[in-house]
């Protein structure tokens, strides 16, 4: 999650992408607090147990990371000769 959060943070700061203007997403992103941990940048709720949600912010970070990551190559097709079976 740390590399994905770093990528999202850099994209926001560089204005590399935009969102649709959905007020729920804007609210969830504004509720998130960025902290620099030993592992790197991560987002958290301002305090555990608080009702302010950040689920859409987390989902956005994951979606951006998946969209920017090249897909893994699939397995090579293997053909069998009926005579060998």
N, C-alpha and C positions, 0 to 999 in steps of 0.2 A: 504494500500500500504506500510505502514511503516514496518510491520512484514515481508512482502514479500521481501522488499529491504534489511532488516537486514539478512534474510536467504541467499539471493543472495550474499551479501557482504561477509558474513562468508564463503560461499562456494568458492568464488573467492580467498579469503585470505588463506584458508586452502587447496586450490587446490583440492577440492572435486569433481569437474566436469570439463569437457572440452567442447569445441564446435567444429564444423566441420572445422573451419578455414576460414569461409566465410568472405571475407574482408569487406563487408558491415556491418556485425554485429560487427566486431572488430572496425570499424570506429565509429559506433554509440555508442558503449560502451566507447571508448576513448573520445568522445565528451561530455559525461555525467559528471557532477560535483556532487560529494556527499557532502551533507550538513547535519550537525546535527541540527535538528530543535527541538522545544519543544516536538514534538511527537516522534522523533527518527530520524534515518537515512532516507533521501529521496534523489532522484536524480533530477537534474534540468539541463536545458540548461545553458551554461555559462552566457548568457544574453538574455532577451526576444528580439525577432525580429531577432536574429542571424540566418543565414542560416544553421548552423551546426545542423543536425538532431540527435535525440536520440530515435526515435520511436521503433527501433529494440531492444534497450536496455530495454525500458519499457516492450515491449512484452516478452522479455526473462525473466524478473523478474516475470511477471505474470505467464508465462508457468511453470517456476520452482516451484513457489508456488503451482499451481494447481496440478502438478505432485507429490509433496510431501505431499499433504493434502489427508487424507483418505476420500473416497466418503461418502456422507450422506446416511444412510440406506433408502431404498425406503419404501413406505407404505406397510403394511401387506395386502395381498390379502384377500378380504372379499367374502365369498360365501353366496349366498342367496338360500333359499329353495323356490321353485316355489309355494308351498302351502301357504307360508307366504305372498306372494305378492298378 
